[in-house]
């Protein structure tokens, strides 16, 4: 899994891209470098870790 968004046309990293908040199968954006539109998908995961309160 890649942590950066890369344009499939020119291969450049998209520096102004904000991290996505939700999983999406189809997003569309314009490349910051070559200006071409491209689609991408994103998977967002969360991990929860619970602990007991010491007051109990």
Predicted model as a PDB file, atoms N, CA, C, CB and O in Angstrom, pLDDT in the B-factor column:
MODEL        1                                                                  
ATOM      1  N   UNK A   1       0.845  -1.169   0.000  1.00 54.00           N  
ATOM      2  CA  UNK A   1       0.000   0.000   0.000  1.00 54.00           C  
ATOM      3  C   UNK A   1       0.895   1.239   0.000  1.00 54.00           C  
ATOM      4  CB  UNK A   1      -0.964  -0.006   1.220  1.00 54.00           C  
ATOM      5  O   UNK A   1       1.875   1.308   0.742  1.00 54.00           O  
ATOM      6  N   UNK A   2       0.555   2.194  -0.824  1.00 74.00           N  
ATOM      7  CA  UNK A   2       1.355   3.401  -0.934  1.00 74.00           C  
ATOM      8  C   UNK A   2       0.711   4.524  -0.133  1.00 74.00           C  
ATOM      9  CB  UNK A   2       1.523   3.812  -2.406  1.00 74.00           C  
ATOM     10  O   UNK A   2      -0.508   4.688  -0.165  1.00 74.00           O  
ATOM     11  N   UNK A   3       1.512   5.288   0.577  1.00 80.00           N  
ATOM     12  CA  UNK A   3       1.029   6.393   1.410  1.00 80.00           C  
ATOM     13  C   UNK A   3       0.926   7.698   0.631  1.00 80.00           C  
ATOM     14  CB  UNK A   3       1.946   6.583   2.604  1.00 80.00           C  
ATOM     15  O   UNK A   3       0.371   8.670   1.143  1.00 80.00           O  
ATOM     16  N   UNK A   4       1.445   7.745  -0.593  1.00 88.00           N  
ATOM     17  CA  UNK A   4       1.413   8.970  -1.380  1.00 88.00           C  
ATOM     18  C   UNK A   4       0.582   8.771  -2.635  1.00 88.00           C  
ATOM     19  CB  UNK A   4       2.831   9.415  -1.746  1.00 88.00           C  
ATOM     20  O   UNK A   4       0.478   7.659  -3.153  1.00 88.00           O  
ATOM     21  N   UNK A   5      -0.010   9.853  -3.120  1.00 91.00           N  
ATOM     22  CA  UNK A   5      -0.788   9.825  -4.356  1.00 91.00           C  
ATOM     23  C   UNK A   5       0.145  10.219  -5.501  1.00 91.00           C  
ATOM     24  CB  UNK A   5      -2.037  10.786  -4.275  1.00 91.00           C  
ATOM     25  O   UNK A   5       0.733  11.301  -5.493  1.00 91.00           O  
ATOM     26  N   UNK A   6       0.271   9.325  -6.484  1.00 94.00           N  
ATOM     27  CA  UNK A   6       1.168   9.528  -7.628  1.00 94.00           C  
ATOM     28  C   UNK A   6       0.336   9.606  -8.903  1.00 94.00           C  
ATOM     29  CB  UNK A   6       2.226   8.381  -7.727  1.00 94.00           C  
ATOM     30  O   UNK A   6      -0.558   8.785  -9.111  1.00 94.00           O  
ATOM     31  N   UNK A   7       0.624  10.588  -9.760  1.00 95.00           N  
ATOM     32  CA  UNK A   7      -0.069  10.720 -11.038  1.00 95.00           C  
ATOM     33  C   UNK A   7       0.308   9.547 -11.943  1.00 95.00           C  
ATOM     34  CB  UNK A   7       0.277  12.077 -11.720  1.00 95.00           C  
ATOM     35  O   UNK A   7       1.493   9.261 -12.117  1.00 95.00           O  
ATOM     36  N   UNK A   8      -0.689   8.863 -12.523  1.00 97.00           N  
ATOM     37  CA  UNK A   8      -0.371   7.741 -13.414  1.00 97.00           C  
ATOM     38  C   UNK A   8       0.166   8.190 -14.772  1.00 97.00           C  
ATOM     39  CB  UNK A   8      -1.602   6.887 -13.620  1.00 97.00           C  
ATOM     40  O   UNK A   8       0.675   7.360 -15.524  1.00 97.00           O  
ATOM     41  N   UNK A   9       0.069   9.459 -15.104  1.00 98.00           N  
ATOM     42  CA  UNK A   9       0.553   9.969 -16.389  1.00 98.00           C  
ATOM     43  C   UNK A   9       2.012  10.404 -16.322  1.00 98.00           C  
ATOM     44  CB  UNK A   9      -0.307  11.135 -16.844  1.00 98.00           C  
ATOM     45  O   UNK A   9       2.836   9.958 -17.120  1.00 98.00           O  
ATOM     46  N   UNK A  10       2.332  11.284 -15.360  1.00 98.00           N  
ATOM     47  CA  UNK A  10       3.699  11.819 -15.315  1.00 98.00           C  
ATOM     48  C   UNK A  10       4.535  11.216 -14.181  1.00 98.00           C  
ATOM     49  CB  UNK A  10       3.655  13.330 -15.160  1.00 98.00           C  
ATOM     50  O   UNK A  10       5.746  11.427 -14.132  1.00 98.00           O  
ATOM     51  N   UNK A  11       3.899  10.467 -13.270  1.00 97.00           N  
ATOM     52  CA  UNK A  11       4.634   9.792 -12.204  1.00 97.00           C  
ATOM     53  C   UNK A  11       5.033  10.680 -11.042  1.00 97.00           C  
ATOM     54  CB  UNK A  11       5.844   9.178 -12.763  1.00 97.00           C  
ATOM     55  O   UNK A  11       5.820  10.259 -10.194  1.00 97.00           O  
ATOM     56  N   UNK A  12       4.512  11.906 -10.978  1.00 97.00           N  
ATOM     57  CA  UNK A  12       4.885  12.850  -9.928  1.00 97.00           C  
ATOM     58  C   UNK A  12       3.951  12.740  -8.713  1.00 97.00           C  
ATOM     59  CB  UNK A  12       4.865  14.281 -10.479  1.00 97.00           C  
ATOM     60  O   UNK A  12       2.751  12.503  -8.853  1.00 97.00           O  
ATOM     61  N   UNK A  13       4.526  12.915  -7.535  1.00 94.00           N  
ATOM     62  CA  UNK A  13       3.752  12.907  -6.294  1.00 94.00           C  
ATOM     63  C   UNK A  13       2.876  14.155  -6.226  1.00 94.00           C  
ATOM     64  CB  UNK A  13       4.690  12.830  -5.059  1.00 94.00           C  
ATOM     65  O   UNK A  13       3.277  15.235  -6.662  1.00 94.00           O  
ATOM     66  N   UNK A  14       1.679  13.992  -5.676  1.00 92.00           N  
ATOM     67  CA  UNK A  14       0.745  15.097  -5.519  1.00 92.00           C  
ATOM     68  C   UNK A  14       0.921  15.674  -4.116  1.00 92.00           C  
ATOM     69  CB  UNK A  14      -0.732  14.634  -5.761  1.00 92.00           C  
ATOM     70  O   UNK A  14       0.391  15.125  -3.150  1.00 92.00           O  
ATOM     71  N   UNK A  15       1.654  16.766  -3.999  1.00 89.00           N  
ATOM     72  CA  UNK A  15       2.015  17.334  -2.702  1.00 89.00           C  
ATOM     73  C   UNK A  15       0.858  18.067  -2.032  1.00 89.00           C  
ATOM     74  CB  UNK A  15       3.177  18.275  -2.865  1.00 89.00           C  
ATOM     75  O   UNK A  15       0.773  18.077  -0.804  1.00 89.00           O  
ATOM     76  N   UNK A  16      -0.029  18.679  -2.805  1.00 80.00           N  
ATOM     77  CA  UNK A  16      -1.146  19.431  -2.235  1.00 80.00           C  
ATOM     78  C   UNK A  16      -2.347  18.584  -1.894  1.00 80.00           C  
ATOM     79  CB  UNK A  16      -1.563  20.491  -3.173  1.00 80.00           C  
ATOM     80  O   UNK A  16      -3.368  19.107  -1.447  1.00 80.00           O  
ATOM     81  N   UNK A  17      -2.243  17.279  -2.096  1.00 70.00           N  
ATOM     82  CA  UNK A  17      -3.371  16.378  -1.849  1.00 70.00           C  
ATOM     83  C   UNK A  17      -3.602  16.208  -0.352  1.00 70.00           C  
ATOM     84  CB  UNK A  17      -3.127  15.008  -2.510  1.00 70.00           C  
ATOM     85  O   UNK A  17      -2.691  15.841   0.391  1.00 70.00           O  
ATOM     86  N   UNK A  18      -4.837  16.479   0.083  1.00 68.00           N  
ATOM     87  CA  UNK A  18      -5.198  16.281   1.484  1.00 68.00           C  
ATOM     88  C   UNK A  18      -5.482  14.806   1.736  1.00 68.00           C  
ATOM     89  CB  UNK A  18      -6.425  17.146   1.867  1.00 68.00           C  
ATOM     90  O   UNK A  18      -6.069  14.148   0.878  1.00 68.00           O  
ATOM     91  N   UNK A  19      -5.085  14.270   2.879  1.00 70.00           N  
ATOM     92  CA  UNK A  19      -5.413  12.875   3.197  1.00 70.00           C  
ATOM     93  C   UNK A  19      -6.928  12.671   3.230  1.00 70.00           C  
ATOM     94  CB  UNK A  19      -4.791  12.468   4.553  1.00 70.00           C  
ATOM     95  O   UNK A  19      -7.669  13.503   3.753  1.00 70.00           O  
ATOM     96  N   UNK A  20      -7.365  11.570   2.672  1.00 73.00           N  
ATOM     97  CA  UNK A  20      -8.790  11.278   2.630  1.00 73.00           C  
ATOM     98  C   UNK A  20      -9.297  10.831   3.991  1.00 73.00           C  
ATOM     99  CB  UNK A  20      -9.084  10.211   1.585  1.00 73.00           C  
ATOM    100  O   UNK A  20      -8.583  10.155   4.731  1.00 73.00           O  
ATOM    101  N   UNK A  21     -10.533  11.208   4.326  1.00 80.00           N  
ATOM    102  CA  UNK A  21     -11.140  10.883   5.612  1.00 80.00           C  
ATOM    103  C   UNK A  21     -11.912   9.568   5.576  1.00 80.00           C  
ATOM    104  CB  UNK A  21     -12.061  12.000   6.044  1.00 80.00           C  
ATOM    105  O   UNK A  21     -12.058   8.909   6.606  1.00 80.00           O  
ATOM    106  N   UNK A  22     -12.410   9.177   4.395  1.00 81.00           N  
ATOM    107  CA  UNK A  22     -13.224   7.967   4.270  1.00 81.00           C  
ATOM    108  C   UNK A  22     -12.719   7.132   3.100  1.00 81.00           C  
ATOM    109  CB  UNK A  22     -14.723   8.323   4.080  1.00 81.00           C  
ATOM    110  O   UNK A  22     -12.044   7.639   2.205  1.00 81.00           O  
ATOM    111  N   UNK A  23     -13.054   5.849   3.120  1.00 87.00           N  
ATOM    112  CA  UNK A  23     -12.742   4.945   2.018  1.00 87.00           C  
ATOM    113  C   UNK A  23     -13.594   5.315   0.814  1.00 87.00           C  
ATOM    114  CB  UNK A  23     -12.974   3.465   2.424  1.00 87.00           C  
ATOM    115  O   UNK A  23     -14.786   5.592   0.953  1.00 87.00           O  
ATOM    116  N   UNK A  24     -12.991   5.319  -0.354  1.00 86.00           N  
ATOM    117  CA  UNK A  24     -13.718   5.629  -1.585  1.00 86.00           C  
ATOM    118  C   UNK A  24     -13.182   4.762  -2.711  1.00 86.00           C  
ATOM    119  CB  UNK A  24     -13.594   7.135  -1.946  1.00 86.00           C  
ATOM    120  O   UNK A  24     -11.976   4.539  -2.818  1.00 86.00           O  
ATOM    121  N   UNK A  25     -14.095   4.272  -3.554  1.00 85.00           N  
ATOM    122  CA  UNK A  25     -13.703   3.418  -4.664  1.00 85.00           C  
ATOM    123  C   UNK A  25     -13.335   4.218  -5.903  1.00 85.00           C  
ATOM    124  CB  UNK A  25     -14.813   2.456  -4.990  1.00 85.00           C  
ATOM    125  O   UNK A  25     -12.591   3.730  -6.754  1.00 85.00           O  
ATOM    126  N   UNK A  26     -13.852   5.462  -6.020  1.00 88.00           N  
ATOM    127  CA  UNK A  26     -13.552   6.261  -7.202  1.00 88.00           C  
ATOM    128  C   UNK A  26     -13.534   7.736  -6.829  1.00 88.00           C  
ATOM    129  CB  UNK A  26     -14.581   5.995  -8.325  1.00 88.00           C  
ATOM    130  O   UNK A  26     -14.571   8.325  -6.523  1.00 88.00           O  
ATOM    131  N   UNK A  27     -12.345   8.325  -6.859  1.00 87.00           N  
ATOM    132  CA  UNK A  27     -12.163   9.757  -6.643  1.00 87.00           C  
ATOM    133  C   UNK A  27     -11.507  10.307  -7.904  1.00 87.00           C  
ATOM    134  CB  UNK A  27     -11.293  10.056  -5.349  1.00 87.00           C  
ATOM    135  O   UNK A  27     -10.819   9.582  -8.621  1.00 87.00           O  
ATOM    136  N   UNK A  28     -11.721  11.577  -8.165  1.00 90.00           N  
ATOM    137  CA  UNK A  28     -11.137  12.193  -9.341  1.00 90.00           C  
ATOM    138  C   UNK A  28     -10.373  13.436  -8.911  1.00 90.00           C  
ATOM    139  CB  UNK A  28     -12.225  12.542 -10.391  1.00 90.00           C  
ATOM    140  O   UNK A  28     -10.825  14.186  -8.046  1.00 90.00           O  
ATOM    141  N   UNK A  29      -9.200  13.649  -9.527  1.00 92.00           N  
ATOM    142  CA  UNK A  29      -8.388  14.817  -9.207  1.00 92.00           C  
ATOM    143  C   UNK A  29      -7.577  15.226 -10.423  1.00 92.00           C  
ATOM    144  CB  UNK A  29      -7.461  14.532  -8.010  1.00 92.00           C  
ATOM    145  O   UNK A  29      -7.447  14.462 -11.379  1.00 92.00           O  
ATOM    146  N   UNK A  30      -7.036  16.423 -10.383  1.00 95.00           N  
ATOM    147  CA  UNK A  30      -6.191  16.925 -11.463  1.00 95.00           C  
ATOM    148  C   UNK A  30      -4.747  16.942 -10.983  1.00 95.00           C  
ATOM    149  CB  UNK A  30      -6.642  18.344 -11.922  1.00 95.00           C  
ATOM    150  O   UNK A  30      -4.469  17.393  -9.872  1.00 95.00           O  
ATOM    151  N   UNK A  31      -3.837  16.460 -11.800  1.00 96.00           N  
ATOM    152  CA  UNK A  31      -2.422  16.430 -11.451  1.00 96.00           C  
ATOM    153  C   UNK A  31      -1.884  17.846 -11.279  1.00 96.00           C  
ATOM    154  CB  UNK A  31      -1.619  15.681 -12.523  1.00 96.00           C  
ATOM    155  O   UNK A  31      -2.146  18.729 -12.095  1.00 96.00           O  
ATOM    156  N   UNK A  32      -1.138  18.041 -10.218  1.00 96.00           N  
ATOM    157  CA  UNK A  32      -0.520  19.342  -9.928  1.00 96.00           C  
ATOM    158  C   UNK A  32       0.599  19.685 -10.908  1.00 96.00           C  
ATOM    159  CB  UNK A  32       0.027  19.354  -8.507  1.00 96.00           C  
ATOM    160  O   UNK A  32       0.974  20.851 -11.032  1.00 96.00           O  
ATOM    161  N   UNK A  33       1.132  18.692 -11.600  1.00 97.00           N  
ATOM    162  CA  UNK A  33       2.300  18.889 -12.453  1.00 97.00           C  
ATOM    163  C   UNK A  33       1.946  18.922 -13.944  1.00 97.00           C  
ATOM    164  CB  UNK A  33       3.310  17.793 -12.194  1.00 97.00           C  
ATOM    165  O   UNK A  33       2.310  19.869 -14.642  1.00 97.00           O  
ATOM    166  N   UNK A  34       1.238  17.893 -14.438  1.00 97.00           N  
ATOM    167  CA  UNK A  34       0.939  17.836 -15.874  1.00 97.00           C  
ATOM    168  C   UNK A  34      -0.473  18.332 -16.200  1.00 97.00           C  
ATOM    169  CB  UNK A  34       1.106  16.410 -16.381  1.00 97.00           C  
ATOM    170  O   UNK A  34      -0.787  18.569 -17.366  1.00 97.00           O  
ATOM    171  N   UNK A  35      -1.326  18.490 -15.180  1.00 97.00           N  
ATOM    172  CA  UNK A  35      -2.666  19.030 -15.389  1.00 97.00           C  
ATOM    173  C   UNK A  35      -3.699  18.033 -15.873  1.00 97.00           C  
ATOM    174  CB  UNK A  35      -2.596  20.127 -16.350  1.00 97.00           C  
ATOM    175  O   UNK A  35      -4.854  18.408 -16.077  1.00 97.00           O  
ATOM    176  N   UNK A  36      -3.325  16.775 -16.063  1.00 98.00           N  
ATOM    177  CA  UNK A  36      -4.280  15.777 -16.536  1.00 98.00           C  
ATOM    178  C   UNK A  36      -5.151  15.282 -15.384  1.00 98.00           C  
ATOM    179  CB  UNK A  36      -3.544  14.596 -17.197  1.00 98.00           C  
ATOM    180  O   UNK A  36      -4.693  15.179 -14.245  1.00 98.00           O  
ATOM    181  N   UNK A  37      -6.413  14.978 -15.695  1.00 97.00           N  
ATOM    182  CA  UNK A  37      -7.338  14.421 -14.719  1.00 97.00           C  
ATOM    183  C   UNK A  37      -7.079  12.922 -14.610  1.00 97.00           C  
ATOM    184  CB  UNK A  37      -8.821  14.709 -15.116  1.00 97.00           C  
ATOM    185  O   UNK A  37      -6.803  12.259 -15.609  1.00 97.00           O  
ATOM    186  N   UNK A  38      -7.168  12.392 -13.385  1.00 96.00           N  
ATOM    187  CA  UNK A  38      -7.066  10.949 -13.188  1.00 96.00           C  
ATOM    188  C   UNK A  38      -7.909  10.537 -12.000  1.00 96.00           C  
ATOM    189  CB  UNK A  38      -5.602  10.521 -12.985  1.00 96.00           C  
ATOM    190  O   UNK A  38      -8.250  11.356 -11.146  1.00 96.00           O  
ATOM    191  N   UNK A  39      -8.240   9.261 -11.956  1.00 94.00           N  
ATOM    192  CA  UNK A  39      -9.056   8.706 -10.880  1.00 94.00           C  
ATOM    193  C   UNK A  39      -8.185   7.866  -9.973  1.00 94.00           C  
ATOM    194  CB  UNK A  39     -10.225   7.866 -11.439  1.00 94.00           C  
ATOM    195  O   UNK A  39      -7.162   7.331 -10.399  1.00 94.00           O  
ATOM    196  N   UNK A  40      -8.593   7.752  -8.717  1.00 91.00           N  
ATOM    197  CA  UNK A  40      -7.885   6.908  -7.766  1.00 91.00           C  
ATOM    198  C   UNK A  40      -8.863   6.378  -6.738  1.00 91.00           C  
ATOM    199  CB  UNK A  40      -6.741   7.682  -7.082  1.00 91.00           C  
ATOM    200  O   UNK A  40      -9.956   6.921  -6.575  1.00 91.00           O  
ATOM    201  N   UNK A  41      -8.480   5.332  -6.052  1.00 89.00           N  
ATOM    202  CA  UNK A  41      -9.279   4.792  -4.956  1.00 89.00           C  
ATOM    203  C   UNK A  41      -8.442   4.899  -3.690  1.00 89.00           C  
ATOM    204  CB  UNK A  41      -9.719   3.304  -5.231  1.00 89.00           C  
ATOM    205  O   UNK A  41      -7.215   4.991  -3.747  1.00 89.00           O  
ATOM    206  N   UNK A  42      -9.118   4.886  -2.550  1.00 87.00           N  
ATOM    207  CA  UNK A  42      -8.416   5.016  -1.276  1.00 87.00           C  
ATOM    208  C   UNK A  42      -9.093   4.132  -0.236  1.00 87.00           C  
ATOM    209  CB  UNK A  42      -8.386   6.497  -0.804  1.00 87.00           C  
ATOM    210  O   UNK A  42     -10.319   4.021  -0.202  1.00 87.00           O  
ATOM    211  N   UNK A  43      -8.288   3.509   0.605  1.00 89.00           N  
ATOM    212  CA  UNK A  43      -8.788   2.710   1.718  1.00 89.00           C  
ATOM    213  C   UNK A  43      -8.278   3.336   3.002  1.00 89.00           C  
ATOM    214  CB  UNK A  43      -8.346   1.213   1.600  1.00 89.00           C  
ATOM    215  O   UNK A  43      -7.071   3.443   3.216  1.00 89.00           O  
ATOM    216  N   UNK A  44      -9.206   3.746   3.856  1.00 87.00           N  
ATOM    217  CA  UNK A  44      -8.868   4.357   5.138  1.00 87.00           C  
ATOM    218  C   UNK A  44      -9.193   3.344   6.226  1.00 87.00           C  
ATOM    219  CB  UNK A  44      -9.645   5.708   5.362  1.00 87.00           C  
ATOM    220  O   UNK A  44     -10.296   2.799   6.258  1.00 87.00           O  
ATOM    221  N   UNK A  45      -8.241   3.087   7.116  1.00 89.00           N  
ATOM    222  CA  UNK A  45      -8.476   2.146   8.218  1.00 89.00           C  
ATOM    223  C   UNK A  45      -8.276   2.856   9.541  1.00 89.00           C  
ATOM    224  CB  UNK A  45      -7.536   0.919   8.117  1.00 89.00           C  
ATOM    225  O   UNK A  45      -7.555   3.849   9.634  1.00 89.00           O  
ATOM    226  N   UNK A  46      -8.930   2.326  10.560  1.00 86.00           N  
ATOM    227  CA  UNK A  46      -8.785   2.847  11.915  1.00 86.00           C  
ATOM    228  C   UNK A  46      -8.511   1.678  12.845  1.00 86.00           C  
ATOM    229  CB  UNK A  46     -10.056   3.638  12.364  1.00 86.00           C  
ATOM    230  O   UNK A  46      -8.918   0.545  12.587  1.00 86.00           O  
ATOM    231  N   UNK A  47      -7.830   1.969  13.904  1.00 92.00           N  
ATOM    232  CA  UNK A  47      -7.531   0.939  14.900  1.00 92.00           C  
ATOM    233  C   UNK A  47      -7.882   1.499  16.269  1.00 92.00           C  
ATOM    234  CB  UNK A  47      -6.024   0.494  14.839  1.00 92.00           C  
ATOM    235  O   UNK A  47      -7.470   2.605  16.619  1.00 92.00           O  
ATOM    236  N   UNK A  48      -8.642   0.736  17.042  1.00 93.00           N  
ATOM    237  CA  UNK A  48      -9.042   1.153  18.381  1.00 93.00           C  
ATOM    238  C   UNK A  48      -8.358   0.265  19.412  1.00 93.00           C  
ATOM    239  CB  UNK A  48     -10.582   1.097  18.544  1.00 93.00           C  
ATOM    240  O   UNK A  48      -8.277  -0.951  19.235  1.00 93.00           O  
ATOM    241  N   UNK A  49      -7.868   0.871  20.482  1.00 93.00           N  
ATOM    242  CA  UNK A  49      -7.248   0.135  21.576  1.00 93.00           C  
ATOM    243  C   UNK A  49      -7.865   0.625  22.889  1.00 93.00           C  
ATOM    244  CB  UNK A  49      -5.687   0.320  21.576  1.00 93.00           C  
ATOM    245  O   UNK A  49      -7.738   1.799  23.236  1.00 93.00           O  
ATOM    246  N   UNK A  50      -8.521  -0.260  23.605  1.00 91.00           N  
ATOM    247  CA  UNK A  50      -9.202   0.114  24.849  1.00 91.00           C  
ATOM    248  C   UNK A  50      -8.369  -0.368  26.048  1.00 91.00           C  
ATOM    249  CB  UNK A  50     -10.649  -0.493  24.899  1.00 91.00           C  
ATOM    250  O   UNK A  50      -7.733  -1.421  26.001  1.00 91.00           O  
ATOM    251  N   UNK A  51      -8.392   0.433  27.116  1.00 91.00           N  
ATOM    252  CA  UNK A  51      -7.747   0.053  28.370  1.00 91.00           C  
ATOM    253  C   UNK A  51      -8.714   0.301  29.511  1.00 91.00           C  
ATOM    254  CB  UNK A  51      -6.422   0.838  28.586  1.00 91.00           C  
ATOM    255  O   UNK A  51      -9.637   1.106  29.390  1.00 91.00           O  
ATOM    256  N   UNK A  52      -8.501  -0.387  30.611  1.00 91.00           N  
ATOM    257  CA  UNK A  52      -9.343  -0.213  31.792  1.00 91.00           C  
ATOM    258  C   UNK A  52      -8.935   1.054  32.543  1.00 91.00           C  
ATOM    259  CB  UNK A  52      -9.246  -1.448  32.719  1.00 91.00           C  
ATOM    260  O   UNK A  52      -7.753   1.393  32.607  1.00 91.00           O  
ATOM    261  N   UNK A  53      -9.920   1.749  33.110  1.00 89.00           N  
ATOM    262  CA  UNK A  53      -9.631   2.887  33.972  1.00 89.00           C  
ATOM    263  C   UNK A  53      -9.109   2.377  35.291  1.00 89.00           C  
ATOM    264  CB  UNK A  53     -10.879   3.769  34.180  1.00 89.00           C  
ATOM    265  O   UNK A  53      -9.565   1.339  35.771  1.00 89.00           O  
ATOM    266  N   UNK A  54      -8.166   3.074  35.892  1.00 86.00           N  
ATOM    267  CA  UNK A  54      -7.593   2.641  37.164  1.00 86.00           C  
ATOM    268  C   UNK A  54      -8.564   2.824  38.337  1.00 86.00           C  
ATOM    269  CB  UNK A  54      -6.311   3.408  37.437  1.00 86.00           C  
ATOM    270  O   UNK A  54      -8.357   2.244  39.403  1.00 86.00           O  
ATOM    271  N   UNK A  55      -9.612   3.619  38.153  1.00 78.00           N  
ATOM    272  CA  UNK A  55     -10.583   3.861  39.223  1.00 78.00           C  
ATOM    273  C   UNK A  55     -11.409   2.612  39.538  1.00 78.00           C  
ATOM    274  CB  UNK A  55     -11.511   5.010  38.836  1.00 78.00           C  
ATOM    275  O   UNK A  55     -11.968   2.505  40.630  1.00 78.00           O  
ATOM    276  N   UNK A  56     -11.493   1.680  38.612  1.00 62.00           N  
ATOM    277  CA  UNK A  56     -12.302   0.469  38.841  1.00 62.00           C  
ATOM    278  C   UNK A  56     -11.565  -0.487  39.685  1.00 62.00           C  
ATOM    279  CB  UNK A  56     -12.692  -0.198  37.543  1.00 62.00           C  
ATOM    280  O   UNK A  56     -12.076  -1.564  39.989  1.00 62.00           O  
TER     281      UNK A  56                                                      
ENDMDL                                                                          
END                                                                             
